[in-house]
Amino acid sequence: MSTARPDTIGVGILGAGPVVQAIHLPTLARLSDRLTVTHIMDVAADVAESVAGRVGASSSTSLESLLADPNVEIVAICSPSQFHASQVIAAMRAGKRAVLCEKPFATTRDEAEEIAAVSAETGVPVIVGAMHTFDPAWTEARKAWGDLPDTAHTIRSSIVLPPNPRFEDRATEVVSRTPFPSPGEITPEVLGAMMSGGVLGLAIHDLPLVRSFLGGQEPVVTSAKRLDPFGYAITLRAGERIVELIAAMHSHWKPAWEFDVIADDQTLHIDFTPSYVHAGSGTARLHRSGEPTRVFGDADHNGYEGEWRALHAHLIQGTPIPARESLIDDLTLAVSIADQASAFVIQEAQR
Ligand SMILES: NC(=O)c1ccc[n+]([C@@H]2O[C@H](COP(=O)([O-])OP(=O)(O)OC[C@H]3O[C@@H](n4cnc5c(N)ncnc54)[C@H](O)[C@@H]3O)[C@@H](O)[C@H]2O)c1
């Protein structure tokens, strides 16, 4: 059995696929003064054993074994998305100190509400790995933007990724475990699933940021289009506000992950690091009429490390983490946009 180093908190990980191997293990290695990986579980025994061996952790193939391990204080849920909600709840009920769950932490509003209720009942905090929420460029720029009056009228998330199939697969997650469907295979239902997968797998990283500018208004999809071979262009209206969500993969473009907010009196532009990149935070530029441009970020870490730092600081110092209600609202927004965009393209295709 593997124990945590003195003065560190033991982490057990459920699912040891690419996100663990390429994101969480290198991140946790950089935070080895605070956190120790003590146990890795994967349903594939060879994967569990081999990945655990890299970090000197115990390995197992069952949820119950990991939860029974007293050296696991925090549970990180990195299994495929359909298992997240039940595993989050099992970890909280097992009396663990905290849960970090990869996005999306649930697939329906009901599941999200159940997680929030069990978290309130057990007192176990949950953090969702929507990494941009924890990027210092975003958190500092959002504070500087201010809340009242919130005059944002245009909000845009724009993601362009290179053609490297492995990179695409890892960045799109939900939809692209298998090669992109050929044009002949794209039935209306496949098209709908691609749109929904794009929103819940990729756009979801920026939807908490989008939501913070919506003033509580429900966005309605006004157009949705698949971009070839994979991508989406979705336009929404939330009251007077316009929201654009774009993701494109094209062999001629360099990677770029940008987020823009435009108001009459100020604009915000953020360049985030692409998926799987560990080197530093995004950079945010806030332009306000009559004032010098303010630049935030280029910090030494981005949201991948930010989410673990936030969870550790919450457990040790009680610093706040996103409220349970905000996790439900973020998930509800993502599911609503995924459903609307999917229905939109299916309807268009059937015309
Ligand atoms: N934050 C990010 O940038 C980012 C990037 C990629 C993936 N993700 C998320 O991480 C999660 C995992 O992604 P991945 O790319 O590693 O996925 P993956 O599906 O390729 O790998 C997941 C691993 O989980 C294992 N597994 C299957 N069923 C399991 C179960 N019931 N319990 C435990 N393990 C099980 C599989 O054997 C596999 O090794 C997904 O929810 C995805 O949305 C996030």
The ligand as an SDF file (V2000), in Angstrom:
LIG
                    3D

 44 48  0  0  0  0  0  0  0  0999 V2000
   -9.5580   18.8520  -18.9950 N   0  0  0  0  0  0  0  0  0  0  0  0
   -9.1600   18.4410  -20.1660 C   0  0  0  0  0  0  0  0  0  0  0  0
   -8.4760   19.1610  -20.9220 O   0  0  0  0  0  0  0  0  0  0  0  0
   -9.5310   17.0780  -20.6270 C   0  0  0  0  0  0  0  0  0  0  0  0
   -8.8550   16.4970  -21.7010 C   0  0  0  0  0  0  0  0  0  0  0  0
   -9.1900   15.1980  -22.0670 C   0  0  0  0  0  0  0  0  0  0  0  0
  -10.1860   14.4970  -21.3930 C   0  0  0  0  0  0  0  0  0  0  0  0
  -10.8470   15.0890  -20.3570 N   0  0  0  0  0  0  0  0  0  0  0  0
  -11.8840   14.3460  -19.6190 C   0  0  0  0  0  0  0  0  0  0  0  0
  -11.2480   13.3240  -18.8710 O   0  0  0  0  0  0  0  0  0  0  0  0
  -12.0300   12.1300  -18.8520 C   0  0  0  0  0  0  0  0  0  0  0  0
  -11.1910   10.9550  -19.3260 C   0  0  0  0  0  0  0  0  0  0  0  0
  -10.6280   11.2880  -20.5730 O   0  0  0  0  0  0  0  0  0  0  0  0
   -9.5040   10.4140  -21.2540 P   0  0  0  0  0  0  0  0  0  0  0  0
   -9.1120   11.1370  -22.4840 O   0  0  0  0  0  0  0  0  0  0  0  0
   -8.4440   10.0730  -20.3010 O   0  0  0  0  0  0  0  0  0  0  0  0
  -10.4960    9.1770  -21.5680 O   0  0  0  0  0  0  0  0  0  0  0  0
  -10.3790    7.6830  -22.0020 P   0  0  0  0  0  0  0  0  0  0  0  0
  -11.7630    7.2700  -22.1270 O   0  0  0  0  0  0  0  0  0  0  0  0
   -9.4940    7.4970  -23.1720 O   0  0  0  0  0  0  0  0  0  0  0  0
   -9.6790    6.9820  -20.7430 O   0  0  0  0  0  0  0  0  0  0  0  0
  -10.3260    6.7980  -19.5630 C   0  0  0  0  0  0  0  0  0  0  0  0
   -9.7450    5.5740  -18.8120 C   0  0  0  0  0  0  0  0  0  0  0  0
  -10.8020    5.1740  -17.9340 O   0  0  0  0  0  0  0  0  0  0  0  0
  -10.8570    3.7600  -17.9230 C   0  0  0  0  0  0  0  0  0  0  0  0
  -12.2130    3.3550  -17.5300 N   0  0  0  0  0  0  0  0  0  0  0  0
  -13.2500    2.9310  -18.2960 C   0  0  0  0  0  0  0  0  0  0  0  0
  -14.3330    2.7050  -17.5170 N   0  0  0  0  0  0  0  0  0  0  0  0
  -13.9720    2.9970  -16.2500 C   0  0  0  0  0  0  0  0  0  0  0  0
  -14.6440    2.9750  -15.0150 C   0  0  0  0  0  0  0  0  0  0  0  0
  -15.9230    2.6170  -14.9180 N   0  0  0  0  0  0  0  0  0  0  0  0
  -13.9650    3.3570  -13.9080 N   0  0  0  0  0  0  0  0  0  0  0  0
  -12.6630    3.7340  -13.9860 C   0  0  0  0  0  0  0  0  0  0  0  0
  -11.9800    3.7750  -15.1310 N   0  0  0  0  0  0  0  0  0  0  0  0
  -12.6230    3.4050  -16.2440 C   0  0  0  0  0  0  0  0  0  0  0  0
  -10.4540    3.3120  -19.3120 C   0  0  0  0  0  0  0  0  0  0  0  0
   -9.9430    1.9890  -19.2750 O   0  0  0  0  0  0  0  0  0  0  0  0
   -9.3920    4.3590  -19.6740 C   0  0  0  0  0  0  0  0  0  0  0  0
   -8.0820    3.9220  -19.3520 O   0  0  0  0  0  0  0  0  0  0  0  0
  -13.2450   12.4210  -19.7210 C   0  0  0  0  0  0  0  0  0  0  0  0
  -14.3330   12.7130  -18.8850 O   0  0  0  0  0  0  0  0  0  0  0  0
  -12.8870   13.6610  -20.5170 C   0  0  0  0  0  0  0  0  0  0  0  0
  -14.0090   14.4980  -20.7470 O   0  0  0  0  0  0  0  0  0  0  0  0
  -10.5150   16.3430  -19.9650 C   0  0  0  0  0  0  0  0  0  0  0  0
  1  2  1  0
  2  3  2  0
  2  4  1  0
  4  5  1  0
  4 44  2  0
  5  6  2  0
  6  7  1  0
  7  8  2  0
  8  9  1  0
  8 44  1  0
  9 10  1  0
  9 42  1  0
 10 11  1  0
 11 12  1  0
 11 40  1  0
 12 13  1  0
 13 14  1  0
 14 15  2  0
 14 16  1  0
 14 17  1  0
 17 18  1  0
 18 19  2  0
 18 20  1  0
 18 21  1  0
 21 22  1  0
 22 23  1  0
 23 24  1  0
 23 38  1  0
 24 25  1  0
 25 26  1  0
 25 36  1  0
 26 27  1  0
 26 35  1  0
 27 28  2  0
 28 29  1  0
 29 30  1  0
 29 35  2  0
 30 31  1  0
 30 32  2  0
 32 33  1  0
 33 34  2  0
 34 35  1  0
 36 37  1  0
 36 38  1  0
 38 39  1  0
 40 41  1  0
 40 42  1  0
 42 43  1  0
M  CHG  2   8   1  16  -1
M  END
$$$$
